[in-house]
Amino acid sequence: MKSHKKGAPDVKETAPQPKRIMLVDDHPLVSQGIATLIRAKSDMEVFAEVGCADDALVALAKDVPDLMLLDISLPGTNGIELLKDLRIRYPGLRVLVLSMHEESVYAERALRAGAHGYIMKHEPGLKVIEAIRCVLGGELYVSPAIASRMLKLFVSNKPGGDTRTDMEKLSDRELQVYNHIGSGLATRQIAEQLNLSIKTIQTYREHVKRKLGLRNATELIHHATHWVETETGQAQPELEALP
């Protein structure tokens, strides 16, 4: 028979609070699908769902979640630029990028900008939850292919050892301008969207042409258009609810 000390209070175990996840994606169906996955898990919950960088910053000003699940393609300020801002404003915020954009081009630059992981939208829901838990646990998450590639880039980081593709050599801003060109925007429209001068956009265009080995504006437009069509034609994520 167990004895209890007189007057000793009963100690009740409390379940850990679920981790709060902010979703930043301008595609409602994708955001809703991810939210469904998260709500099916007892260890996490949806903190907020927003569709642009400005709304994300407004929500963060009120309270900071445990993790942000961030898309790269956002109206206005894109995900890469938002990451750089978050690294300064909220250095403790964990961020996992969930994007349709090819990881070989975007994963490394997302991590450099401040992300703690990168996963493609076509991955099954099980992998998305695995990536979320990995980043929440303080680890970095990338696919095995990207981990291997980044290791090779690190080893070859010496004169004459640059193994990056031409697309990977574009700076974040050059890639942003390149994507706008491929989306059919003229130089003036790009300048207005990025709040830069027309001359600055023209300079970026020249840098892109040189790095990609393109001879003129026509080749640049065709190249960029094909790139954007290929990117946006990728499969959407498998967002089935998990048991």
FIKOLZA-1660 file (N, C-alpha, C; in steps of 0.1 Angstrom, whole numbers, plus 5000, padded with zeros to 4 digits):
% residues 243
   i   px   py   pz ch aa at
   1 5008 4988 5000  A  M  N
   1 5000 5000 5000  A  M CA
   1 5009 5012 5000  A  M  C
   2 5006 5022 4990  A  K  N
   2 5014 5034 4989  A  K CA
   2 5010 5044 5000  A  K  C
   3 5020 5051 5005  A  S  N
   3 5016 5061 5015  A  S CA
   3 5019 5075 5009  A  S  C
   4 5012 5085 5013  A  H  N
   4 5013 5098 5008  A  H CA
   4 5017 5107 5020  A  H  C
   5 5026 5116 5018  A  K  N
   5 5029 5126 5028  A  K CA
   5 5017 5135 5030  A  K  C
   6 5014 5137 5043  A  K  N
   6 5003 5146 5046  A  K CA
   6 5005 5160 5041  A  K  C
   7 4995 5165 5034  A  G  N
   7 4996 5179 5029  A  G CA
   7 5004 5181 5016  A  G  C
   8 5010 5170 5010  A  A  N
   8 5017 5171 4998  A  A CA
   8 5007 5173 4986  A  A  C
   9 5009 5183 4978  A  P  N
   9 5000 5186 4967  A  P CA
   9 5001 5176 4956  A  P  C
  10 4990 5173 4949  A  D  N
  10 4991 5164 4938  A  D CA
  10 4997 5171 4926  A  D  C
  11 5006 5165 4919  A  V  N
  11 5013 5171 4907  A  V CA
  11 5007 5165 4895  A  V  C
  12 5000 5173 4887  A  K  N
  12 4994 5168 4875  A  K CA
  12 5003 5172 4863  A  K  C
  13 5005 5162 4854  A  E  N
  13 5012 5163 4842  A  E CA
  13 5004 5171 4832  A  E  C
  14 5010 5181 4826  A  T  N
  14 5003 5189 4816  A  T CA
  14 5009 5186 4802  A  T  C
  15 5000 5185 4792  A  A  N
  15 5005 5182 4779  A  A CA
  15 5012 5194 4773  A  A  C
  16 5023 5192 4765  A  P  N
  16 5030 5203 4759  A  P CA
  16 5021 5211 4750  A  P  C
  17 5022 5224 4750  A  Q  N
  17 5014 5233 4741  A  Q CA
  17 5018 5230 4726  A  Q  C
  18 5008 5229 4718  A  P  N
  18 5011 5227 4703  A  P CA
  18 5019 5239 4698  A  P  C
  19 5028 5235 4688  A  K  N
  19 5036 5246 4682  A  K CA
  19 5027 5253 4672  A  K  C
  20 5029 5266 4671  A  R  N
  20 5021 5275 4663  A  R CA
  20 5028 5278 4650  A  R  C
  21 5021 5275 4639  A  I  N
  21 5026 5277 4625  A  I CA
  21 5019 5288 4618  A  I  C
  22 5027 5297 4612  A  M  N
  22 5021 5307 4603  A  M CA
  22 5023 5303 4589  A  M  C
  23 5012 5303 4581  A  L  N
  23 5013 5300 4566  A  L CA
  23 5013 5313 4558  A  L  C
  24 5023 5314 4549  A  V  N
  24 5024 5326 4541  A  V CA
  24 5024 5321 4526  A  V  C
  25 5013 5321 4520  A  D  N
  25 5012 5316 4506  A  D CA
  25 5000 5323 4500  A  D  C
  26 5002 5327 4487  A  D  N
  26 4991 5335 4481  A  D CA
  26 4982 5326 4473  A  D  C
  27 4983 5312 4474  A  H  N
  27 4974 5303 4467  A  H CA
  27 4965 5297 4478  A  H  C
  28 4953 5301 4479  A  P  N
  28 4943 5297 4489  A  P CA
  28 4942 5282 4490  A  P  C
  29 4941 5275 4479  A  L  N
  29 4939 5261 4479  A  L CA
  29 4951 5254 4486  A  L  C
  30 4963 5258 4482  A  V  N
  30 4975 5252 4488  A  V CA
  30 4976 5255 4503  A  V  C
  31 4973 5268 4507  A  S  N
  31 4973 5272 4521  A  S CA
  31 4963 5264 4529  A  S  C
  32 4951 5262 4523  A  Q  N
  32 4940 5254 4530  A  Q CA
  32 4944 5240 4532  A  Q  C
  33 4951 5234 4522  A  G  N
  33 4955 5220 4522  A  G CA
  33 4966 5218 4533  A  G  C
  34 4975 5227 4534  A  I  N
  34 4986 5226 4544  A  I CA
  34 4980 5228 4558  A  I  C
  35 4970 5237 4559  A  A  N
  35 4964 5240 4572  A  A CA
  35 4956 5227 4577  A  A  C
  36 4950 5220 4567  A  T  N
  36 4943 5208 4571  A  T CA
  36 4953 5197 4576  A  T  C
  37 4965 5196 4570  A  L  N
  37 4975 5187 4575  A  L CA
  37 4980 5190 4589  A  L  C
  38 4982 5203 4591  A  I  N
  38 4987 5208 4604  A  I CA
  38 4976 5205 4615  A  I  C
  39 4964 5208 4612  A  R  N
  39 4953 5207 4622  A  R CA
  39 4950 5192 4626  A  R  C
  40 4955 5183 4617  A  A  N
  40 4953 5169 4620  A  A CA
  40 4963 5164 4630  A  A  C
  41 4973 5172 4634  A  K  N
  41 4983 5168 4643  A  K CA
  41 4981 5175 4656  A  K  C
  42 4983 5167 4667  A  S  N
  42 4980 5173 4680  A  S CA
  42 4992 5181 4685  A  S  C
  43 5004 5180 4679  A  D  N
  43 5015 5188 4684  A  D CA
  43 5017 5201 4677  A  D  C
  44 5008 5205 4668  A  M  N
  44 5009 5218 4661  A  M CA
  44 4996 5223 4658  A  M  C
  45 4995 5236 4655  A  E  N
  45 4983 5243 4652  A  E CA
  45 4986 5255 4643  A  E  C
  46 4976 5259 4635  A  V  N
  46 4977 5271 4626  A  V CA
  46 4976 5284 4634  A  V  C
  47 4987 5292 4633  A  F  N
  47 4987 5305 4640  A  F CA
  47 4980 5315 4632  A  F  C
  48 4983 5315 4619  A  A  N
  48 4977 5325 4610  A  A CA
  48 4979 5320 4595  A  A  C
  49 4970 5325 4586  A  E  N
  49 4972 5322 4572  A  E CA
  49 4971 5336 4565  A  E  C
  50 4982 5339 4558  A  V  N
  50 4982 5352 4551  A  V CA
  50 4988 5350 4537  A  V  C
  51 4985 5360 4528  A  G  N
  51 4989 5358 4514  A  G CA
  51 5000 5367 4508  A  G  C
  52 5006 5375 4517  A  C  N
  52 5017 5384 4512  A  C CA
  52 5026 5387 4524  A  C  C
  53 5037 5393 4520  A  A  N
  53 5048 5397 4530  A  A CA
  53 5042 5408 4539  A  A  C
  54 5035 5417 4534  A  D  N
  54 5030 5428 4543  A  D CA
  54 5021 5423 4553  A  D  C
  55 5012 5414 4550  A  D  N
  55 5002 5408 4559  A  D CA
  55 5010 5400 4570  A  D  C
  56 5020 5393 4565  A  A  N
  56 5028 5385 4574  A  A CA
  56 5035 5394 4585  A  A  C
  57 5040 5405 4581  A  L  N
  57 5047 5414 4590  A  L CA
  57 5037 5420 4600  A  L  C
  58 5025 5423 4595  A  V  N
  58 5014 5428 4604  A  V CA
  58 5011 5418 4615  A  V  C
  59 5009 5405 4611  A  A  N
  59 5006 5395 4620  A  A CA
  59 5018 5393 4630  A  A  C
  60 5030 5393 4626  A  L  N
  60 5042 5392 4634  A  L CA
  60 5043 5403 4645  A  L  C
  61 5038 5415 4641  A  A  N
  61 5039 5426 4650  A  A CA
  61 5030 5424 4662  A  A  C
  62 5020 5415 4661  A  K  N
  62 5011 5412 4672  A  K CA
  62 5016 5401 4681  A  K  C
  63 5022 5391 4674  A  D  N
  63 5027 5379 4681  A  D CA
  63 5036 5371 4672  A  D  C
  64 5046 5364 4677  A  V  N
  64 5055 5356 4669  A  V CA
  64 5053 5341 4671  A  V  C
  65 5050 5334 4660  A  P  N
  65 5047 5319 4661  A  P CA
  65 5060 5312 4663  A  P  C
  66 5059 5299 4664  A  D  N
  66 5071 5290 4665  A  D CA
  66 5078 5288 4652  A  D  C
  67 5070 5288 4641  A  L  N
  67 5075 5286 4628  A  L CA
  67 5067 5292 4617  A  L  C
  68 5074 5297 4606  A  M  N
  68 5067 5302 4595  A  M CA
  68 5069 5293 4583  A  M  C
  69 5058 5289 4576  A  L  N
  69 5059 5281 4564  A  L CA
  69 5057 5291 4553  A  L  C
  70 5067 5293 4545  A  L  N
  70 5068 5304 4535  A  L CA
  70 5069 5300 4521  A  L  C
  71 5061 5306 4512  A  D  N
  71 5063 5304 4498  A  D CA
  71 5072 5315 4493  A  D  C
  72 5079 5312 4482  A  I  N
  72 5088 5322 4476  A  I CA
  72 5080 5332 4467  A  I  C
  73 5071 5327 4459  A  S  N
  73 5063 5335 4450  A  S CA
  73 5052 5342 4457  A  S  C
  74 5054 5355 4460  A  L  N
  74 5043 5362 4467  A  L CA
  74 5041 5376 4459  A  L  C
  75 5029 5381 4460  A  P  N
  75 5027 5394 4454  A  P CA
  75 5035 5405 4461  A  P  C
  76 5041 5414 4454  A  G  N
  76 5049 5425 4460  A  G CA
  76 5062 5419 4464  A  G  C
  77 5066 5420 4477  A  T  N
  77 5079 5415 4482  A  T CA
  77 5079 5400 4482  A  T  C
  78 5089 5394 4475  A  N  N
  78 5089 5379 4474  A  N CA
  78 5094 5373 4487  A  N  C
  79 5094 5359 4487  A  G  N
  79 5098 5352 4499  A  G CA
  79 5113 5354 4503  A  G  C
  80 5121 5355 4493  A  I  N
  80 5136 5357 4496  A  I CA
  80 5138 5370 4502  A  I  C
  81 5132 5381 4497  A  E  N
  81 5134 5394 4503  A  E CA
  81 5128 5394 4517  A  E  C
  82 5116 5388 4519  A  L  N
  82 5110 5387 4532  A  L CA
  82 5119 5380 4542  A  L  C
  83 5125 5369 4538  A  L  N
  83 5135 5362 4546  A  L CA
  83 5146 5371 4552  A  L  C
  84 5151 5379 4543  A  K  N
  84 5162 5388 4547  A  K CA
  84 5157 5398 4557  A  K  C
  85 5145 5403 4556  A  D  N
  85 5139 5412 4565  A  D CA
  85 5136 5405 4579  A  D  C
  86 5131 5393 4578  A  L  N
  86 5128 5385 4590  A  L CA
  86 5141 5382 4598  A  L  C
  87 5152 5380 4591  A  R  N
  87 5164 5377 4598  A  R CA
  87 5169 5388 4607  A  R  C
  88 5165 5400 4603  A  I  N
  88 5169 5412 4611  A  I CA
  88 5158 5415 4622  A  I  C
  89 5146 5415 4618  A  R  N
  89 5135 5418 4627  A  R CA
  89 5132 5407 4637  A  R  C
  90 5132 5395 4633  A  Y  N
  90 5128 5383 4641  A  Y CA
  90 5139 5372 4640  A  Y  C
  91 5151 5374 4645  A  P  N
  91 5161 5365 4643  A  P CA
  91 5158 5351 4649  A  P  C
  92 5149 5350 4659  A  G  N
  92 5146 5338 4665  A  G CA
  92 5135 5330 4658  A  G  C
  93 5129 5335 4648  A  L  N
  93 5118 5329 4641  A  L CA
  93 5123 5318 4632  A  L  C
  94 5118 5306 4633  A  R  N
  94 5122 5295 4625  A  R CA
  94 5113 5296 4612  A  R  C
  95 5120 5294 4600  A  V  N
  95 5113 5295 4587  A  V CA
  95 5116 5283 4579  A  V  C
  96 5105 5277 4574  A  L  N
  96 5107 5266 4564  A  L CA
  96 5100 5271 4551  A  L  C
  97 5108 5270 4540  A  V  N
  97 5103 5274 4527  A  V CA
  97 5096 5262 4520  A  V  C
  98 5084 5264 4516  A  L  N
  98 5076 5254 4509  A  L CA
  98 5073 5260 4495  A  L  C
  99 5079 5255 4485  A  S  N
  99 5078 5262 4472  A  S CA
  99 5077 5253 4460  A  S  C
 100 5071 5257 4449  A  M  N
 100 5071 5250 4437  A  M CA
 100 5084 5252 4429  A  M  C
 101 5092 5262 4433  A  H  N
 101 5104 5265 4425  A  H CA
 101 5115 5255 4427  A  H  C
 102 5122 5252 4416  A  E  N
 102 5132 5242 4416  A  E CA
 102 5142 5244 4427  A  E  C
 103 5144 5234 4435  A  E  N
 103 5153 5235 4447  A  E CA
 103 5168 5237 4443  A  E  C
 104 5172 5232 4432  A  S  N
 104 5186 5234 4428  A  S CA
 104 5189 5248 4426  A  S  C
 105 5179 5256 4423  A  V  N
 105 5182 5271 4421  A  V CA
 105 5179 5279 4433  A  V  C
 106 5168 5275 4440  A  Y  N
 106 5163 5283 4451  A  Y CA
 106 5167 5279 4465  A  Y  C
 107 5170 5266 4468  A  A  N
 107 5172 5261 4481  A  A CA
 107 5184 5268 4488  A  A  C
 108 5195 5269 4481  A  E  N
 108 5207 5275 4487  A  E CA
 108 5205 5289 4490  A  E  C
 109 5199 5297 4480  A  R  N
 109 5198 5311 4482  A  R CA
 109 5187 5314 4493  A  R  C
 110 5177 5305 4495  A  A  N
 110 5168 5306 4506  A  A CA
 110 5175 5305 4520  A  A  C
 111 5183 5295 4521  A  L  N
 111 5191 5293 4533  A  L CA
 111 5200 5304 4536  A  L  C
 112 5207 5309 4526  A  R  N
 112 5215 5321 4527  A  R CA
 112 5208 5333 4532  A  R  C
 113 5195 5334 4528  A  A  N
 113 5187 5346 4532  A  A CA
 113 5181 5344 4546  A  A  C
 114 5182 5332 4552  A  G  N
 114 5178 5331 4565  A  G CA
 114 5168 5319 4568  A  G  C
 115 5164 5312 4558  A  A  N
 115 5155 5300 4560  A  A CA
 115 5163 5289 4567  A  A  C
 116 5155 5281 4574  A  H  N
 116 5160 5269 4581  A  H CA
 116 5157 5256 4574  A  H  C
 117 5151 5257 4563  A  G  N
 117 5148 5245 4555  A  G CA
 117 5141 5248 4542  A  G  C
 118 5141 5239 4533  A  Y  N
 118 5135 5241 4520  A  Y CA
 118 5129 5227 4515  A  Y  C
 119 5116 5228 4511  A  I  N
 119 5109 5216 4506  A  I CA
 119 5100 5219 4495  A  I  C
 120 5100 5211 4485  A  M  N
 120 5092 5213 4473  A  M CA
 120 5077 5210 4476  A  M  C
 121 5068 5217 4469  A  K  N
 121 5054 5216 4471  A  K CA
 121 5049 5202 4465  A  K  C
 122 5056 5196 4456  A  H  N
 122 5051 5183 4451  A  H CA
 122 5054 5172 4461  A  H  C
 123 5061 5174 4472  A  E  N
 123 5063 5164 4481  A  E CA
 123 5050 5160 4488  A  E  C
 124 5049 5147 4492  A  P  N
 124 5037 5143 4499  A  P CA
 124 5035 5149 4513  A  P  C
 125 5023 5149 4518  A  G  N
 125 5020 5155 4531  A  G CA
 125 5029 5150 4542  A  G  C
 126 5032 5137 4542  A  L  N
 126 5041 5131 4552  A  L CA
 126 5054 5138 4553  A  L  C
 127 5060 5141 4541  A  K  N
 127 5073 5147 4541  A  K CA
 127 5072 5162 4546  A  K  C
 128 5061 5169 4542  A  V  N
 128 5059 5182 4547  A  V CA
 128 5059 5183 4562  A  V  C
 129 5051 5174 4568  A  I  N
 129 5051 5173 4583  A  I CA
 129 5064 5170 4589  A  I  C
 130 5071 5161 4582  A  E  N
 130 5085 5157 4587  A  E CA
 130 5094 5169 4587  A  E  C
 131 5093 5177 4576  A  A  N
 131 5102 5189 4575  A  A CA
 131 5098 5199 4586  A  A  C
 132 5085 5201 4588  A  I  N
 132 5081 5211 4598  A  I CA
 132 5087 5206 4612  A  I  C
 133 5085 5194 4615  A  R  N
 133 5090 5189 4628  A  R CA
 133 5105 5190 4629  A  R  C
 134 5112 5188 4618  A  C  N
 134 5127 5189 4618  A  C CA
 134 5131 5203 4621  A  C  C
 135 5125 5212 4615  A  V  N
 135 5129 5227 4617  A  V CA
 135 5125 5231 4630  A  V  C
 136 5113 5227 4635  A  L  N
 136 5109 5231 4649  A  L CA
 136 5118 5225 4659  A  L  C
 137 5124 5214 4656  A  G  N
 137 5134 5208 4665  A  G CA
 137 5148 5214 4665  A  G  C
 138 5149 5225 4657  A  G  N
 138 5162 5232 4657  A  G CA
 138 5172 5227 4646  A  G  C
 139 5167 5218 4637  A  E  N
 139 5176 5213 4627  A  E CA
 139 5173 5221 4613  A  E  C
 140 5182 5219 4604  A  L  N
 140 5180 5224 4590  A  L CA
 140 5174 5212 4582  A  L  C
 141 5165 5216 4573  A  Y  N
 141 5159 5205 4564  A  Y CA
 141 5161 5209 4550  A  Y  C
 142 5167 5200 4542  A  V  N
 142 5168 5200 4528  A  V CA
 142 5167 5186 4523  A  V  C
 143 5165 5184 4510  A  S  N
 143 5164 5170 4505  A  S CA
 143 5178 5165 4504  A  S  C
 144 5180 5151 4504  A  P  N
 144 5193 5145 4503  A  P CA
 144 5201 5150 4491  A  P  C
 145 5194 5153 4480  A  A  N
 145 5201 5157 4468  A  A CA
 145 5207 5171 4470  A  A  C
 146 5200 5180 4477  A  I  N
 146 5205 5193 4479  A  I CA
 146 5216 5193 4490  A  I  C
 147 5214 5185 4500  A  A  N
 147 5225 5183 4510  A  A CA
 147 5238 5179 4504  A  A  C
 148 5237 5169 4494  A  S  N
 148 5249 5164 4487  A  S CA
 148 5255 5175 4479  A  S  C
 149 5246 5182 4472  A  R  N
 149 5251 5193 4463  A  R CA
 149 5258 5204 4470  A  R  C
 150 5252 5208 4481  A  M  N
 150 5258 5219 4489  A  M CA
 150 5271 5215 4495  A  M  C
 151 5273 5202 4499  A  L  N
 151 5285 5197 4504  A  L CA
 151 5296 5197 4493  A  L  C
 152 5292 5193 4480  A  K  N
 152 5301 5194 4469  A  K CA
 152 5306 5208 4466  A  K  C
 153 5296 5218 4467  A  L  N
 153 5299 5232 4465  A  L CA
 153 5309 5237 4476  A  L  C
 154 5307 5232 4488  A  F  N
 154 5316 5236 4499  A  F CA
 154 5330 5231 4496  A  F  C
 155 5331 5219 4492  A  V  N
 155 5344 5213 4490  A  V CA
 155 5351 5219 4478  A  V  C
 156 5343 5223 4468  A  S  N
 156 5349 5229 4456  A  S CA
 156 5351 5244 4457  A  S  C
 157 5349 5250 4469  A  N  N
 157 5349 5264 4470  A  N CA
 157 5364 5269 4470  A  N  C
 158 5370 5269 4458  A  K  N
 158 5383 5273 4456  A  K CA
 158 5385 5278 4442  A  K  C
 159 5395 5286 4439  A  P  N
 159 5397 5291 4425  A  P CA
 159 5395 5280 4414  A  P  C
 160 5387 5283 4405  A  G  N
 160 5385 5273 4394  A  G CA
 160 5376 5261 4398  A  G  C
 161 5370 5262 4410  A  G  N
 161 5362 5250 4415  A  G CA
 161 5347 5253 4415  A  G  C
 162 5343 5264 4409  A  D  N
 162 5328 5267 4410  A  D CA
 162 5321 5258 4401  A  D  C
 163 5312 5250 4407  A  T  N
 163 5304 5240 4399  A  T CA
 163 5290 5244 4397  A  T  C
 164 5286 5257 4401  A  R  N
 164 5273 5261 4400  A  R CA
 164 5268 5263 4385  A  R  C
 165 5255 5260 4383  A  T  N
 165 5250 5263 4370  A  T CA
 165 5249 5278 4367  A  T  C
 166 5246 5281 4355  A  D  N
 166 5245 5295 4351  A  D CA
 166 5233 5302 4359  A  D  C
 167 5222 5295 4361  A  M  N
 167 5211 5300 4368  A  M CA
 167 5214 5302 4383  A  M  C
 168 5222 5293 4388  A  E  N
 168 5226 5295 4403  A  E CA
 168 5235 5307 4405  A  E  C
 169 5242 5311 4394  A  K  N
 169 5251 5322 4395  A  K CA
 169 5244 5336 4395  A  K  C
 170 5231 5336 4392  A  L  N
 170 5224 5348 4392  A  L CA
 170 5222 5352 4407  A  L  C
 171 5223 5365 4410  A  S  N
 171 5220 5370 4423  A  S CA
 171 5205 5370 4426  A  S  C
 172 5201 5371 4438  A  D  N
 172 5187 5371 4442  A  D CA
 172 5179 5381 4434  A  D  C
 173 5184 5393 4433  A  R  N
 173 5177 5404 4425  A  R CA
 173 5177 5401 4410  A  R  C
 174 5188 5396 4405  A  E  N
 174 5189 5393 4391  A  E CA
 174 5179 5382 4387  A  E  C
 175 5177 5372 4396  A  L  N
 175 5168 5361 4394  A  L CA
 175 5153 5367 4395  A  L  C
 176 5151 5376 4404  A  Q  N
 176 5138 5382 4405  A  Q CA
 176 5134 5390 4392  A  Q  C
 177 5144 5398 4387  A  V  N
 177 5141 5405 4374  A  V CA
 177 5139 5395 4363  A  V  C
 178 5147 5385 4363  A  Y  N
 178 5146 5375 4352  A  Y CA
 178 5132 5368 4352  A  Y  C
 179 5127 5365 4364  A  N  N
 179 5113 5360 4365  A  N CA
 179 5103 5369 4361  A  N  C
 180 5104 5382 4364  A  H  N
 180 5095 5392 4359  A  H CA
 180 5095 5393 4344  A  H  C
 181 5107 5392 4338  A  I  N
 181 5108 5393 4323  A  I CA
 181 5100 5381 4317  A  I  C
 182 5102 5369 4323  A  G  N
 182 5096 5357 4319  A  G CA
 182 5081 5357 4321  A  G  C
 183 5076 5366 4330  A  S  N
 183 5062 5367 4332  A  S CA
 183 5055 5378 4323  A  S  C
 184 5064 5383 4314  A  G  N
 184 5058 5393 4304  A  G CA
 184 5059 5407 4308  A  G  C
 185 5066 5411 4319  A  L  N
 185 5066 5425 4323  A  L CA
 185 5077 5432 4315  A  L  C
 186 5074 5445 4312  A  A  N
 186 5084 5453 4305  A  A CA
 186 5093 5460 4316  A  A  C
 187 5104 5466 4311  A  T  N
 187 5114 5471 4321  A  T CA
 187 5107 5481 4330  A  T  C
 188 5099 5490 4325  A  R  N
 188 5093 5500 4333  A  R CA
 188 5084 5494 4344  A  R  C
 189 5076 5483 4340  A  Q  N
 189 5067 5477 4349  A  Q CA
 189 5075 5470 4361  A  Q  C
 190 5086 5464 4357  A  I  N
 190 5095 5457 4367  A  I CA
 190 5101 5467 4376  A  I  C
 191 5105 5479 4371  A  A  N
 191 5110 5490 4380  A  A CA
 191 5100 5494 4390  A  A  C
 192 5087 5495 4385  A  E  N
 192 5076 5500 4394  A  E CA
 192 5074 5489 4405  A  E  C
 193 5073 5477 4401  A  Q  N
 193 5071 5466 4411  A  Q CA
 193 5081 5465 4421  A  Q  C
 194 5094 5467 4417  A  L  N
 194 5105 5465 4426  A  L CA
 194 5110 5478 4433  A  L  C
 195 5103 5489 4429  A  N  N
 195 5106 5502 4434  A  N CA
 195 5121 5506 4431  A  N  C
 196 5125 5503 4419  A  L  N
 196 5138 5506 4415  A  L CA
 196 5138 5515 4402  A  L  C
 197 5149 5521 4398  A  S  N
 197 5149 5529 4386  A  S CA
 197 5149 5521 4374  A  S  C
 198 5145 5526 4363  A  I  N
 198 5145 5519 4350  A  I CA
 198 5160 5516 4346  A  I  C
 199 5169 5525 4349  A  K  N
 199 5183 5523 4346  A  K CA
 199 5189 5511 4354  A  K  C
 200 5184 5510 4367  A  T  N
 200 5189 5498 4375  A  T CA
 200 5184 5485 4369  A  T  C
 201 5171 5485 4365  A  I  N
 201 5166 5473 4359  A  I CA
 201 5173 5469 4346  A  I  C
 202 5176 5479 4338  A  Q  N
 202 5184 5477 4326  A  Q CA
 202 5198 5471 4329  A  Q  C
 203 5204 5476 4340  A  T  N
 203 5217 5470 4344  A  T CA
 203 5215 5455 4348  A  T  C
 204 5205 5452 4355  A  Y  N
 204 5203 5438 4359  A  Y CA
 204 5200 5430 4347  A  Y  C
 205 5193 5435 4337  A  R  N
 205 5191 5427 4325  A  R CA
 205 5204 5424 4318  A  R  C
 206 5213 5434 4317  A  E  N
 206 5226 5431 4311  A  E CA
 206 5234 5421 4319  A  E  C
 207 5233 5421 4332  A  H  N
 207 5240 5411 4340  A  H CA
 207 5235 5397 4337  A  H  C
 208 5221 5396 4336  A  V  N
 208 5215 5383 4334  A  V CA
 208 5219 5378 4320  A  V  C
 209 5219 5386 4310  A  K  N
 209 5223 5382 4297  A  K CA
 209 5237 5377 4296  A  K  C
 210 5246 5384 4303  A  R  N
 210 5260 5380 4304  A  R CA
 210 5262 5367 4311  A  R  C
 211 5256 5365 4322  A  K  N
 211 5257 5353 4330  A  K CA
 211 5251 5341 4323  A  K  C
 212 5240 5343 4316  A  L  N
 212 5234 5332 4309  A  L CA
 212 5238 5330 4294  A  L  C
 213 5248 5338 4290  A  G  N
 213 5253 5337 4277  A  G CA
 213 5243 5340 4266  A  G  C
 214 5234 5350 4268  A  L  N
 214 5224 5354 4259  A  L CA
 214 5229 5366 4251  A  L  C
 215 5226 5366 4238  A  R  N
 215 5231 5377 4229  A  R CA
 215 5224 5390 4229  A  R  C
 216 5210 5389 4230  A  N  N
 216 5202 5401 4229  A  N CA
 216 5190 5400 4237  A  N  C
 217 5181 5410 4237  A  A  N
 217 5169 5411 4244  A  A CA
 217 5159 5400 4240  A  A  C
 218 5159 5397 4227  A  T  N
 218 5150 5387 4223  A  T CA
 218 5153 5373 4229  A  T  C
 219 5166 5370 4229  A  E  N
 219 5170 5357 4235  A  E CA
 219 5167 5357 4250  A  E  C
 220 5169 5368 4256  A  L  N
 220 5166 5369 4271  A  L CA
 220 5151 5367 4273  A  L  C
 221 5142 5373 4266  A  I  N
 221 5128 5371 4267  A  I CA
 221 5124 5357 4265  A  I  C
 222 5129 5351 4254  A  H  N
 222 5125 5337 4251  A  H CA
 222 5130 5327 4262  A  H  C
 223 5142 5330 4267  A  H  N
 223 5148 5321 4277  A  H CA
 223 5140 5322 4290  A  H  C
 224 5137 5335 4294  A  A  N
 224 5130 5337 4307  A  A CA
 224 5116 5332 4306  A  A  C
 225 5109 5334 4295  A  T  N
 225 5096 5329 4293  A  T CA
 225 5095 5314 4294  A  T  C
 226 5105 5307 4288  A  H  N
 226 5105 5292 4289  A  H CA
 226 5108 5288 4304  A  H  C
 227 5116 5295 4310  A  W  N
 227 5119 5292 4324  A  W CA
 227 5107 5293 4333  A  W  C
 228 5100 5304 4332  A  V  N
 228 5088 5306 4340  A  V CA
 228 5077 5296 4337  A  V  C
 229 5075 5293 4324  A  E  N
 229 5065 5283 4320  A  E CA
 229 5069 5269 4326  A  E  C
 230 5081 5266 4326  A  T  N
 230 5086 5253 4332  A  T CA
 230 5083 5253 4347  A  T  C
 231 5087 5264 4353  A  E  N
 231 5085 5265 4368  A  E CA
 231 5071 5264 4372  A  E  C
 232 5062 5271 4366  A  T  N
 232 5048 5272 4370  A  T CA
 232 5040 5259 4365  A  T  C
 233 5047 5251 4357  A  G  N
 233 5040 5239 4352  A  G CA
 233 5043 5227 4361  A  G  C
 234 5050 5229 4372  A  Q  N
 234 5053 5218 4381  A  Q CA
 234 5041 5213 4388  A  Q  C
 235 5042 5201 4393  A  A  N
 235 5030 5195 4400  A  A CA
 235 5027 5202 4413  A  A  C
 236 5015 5202 4417  A  Q  N
 236 5011 5208 4429  A  Q CA
 236 5013 5198 4441  A  Q  C
 237 5013 5203 4453  A  P  N
 237 5016 5194 4464  A  P CA
 237 5005 5183 4467  A  P  C
 238 5009 5172 4472  A  E  N
 238 5000 5162 4476  A  E CA
 238 4995 5165 4490  A  E  C
 239 4983 5170 4491  A  L  N
 239 4979 5176 4504  A  L CA
 239 4968 5167 4511  A  L  C
 240 4969 5154 4509  A  E  N
 240 4959 5146 4515  A  E CA
 240 4961 5146 4530  A  E  C
 241 4950 5145 4538  A  A  N
 241 4950 5145 4552  A  A CA
 241 4957 5132 4557  A  A  C
 242 4965 5134 4567  A  L  N
 242 4972 5122 4572  A  L CA
 242 4965 5117 4584  A  L  C
 243 4967 5104 4587  A  P  N
 243 4960 5098 4599  A  P CA
 243 4968 5102 4611  A  P  C
% end
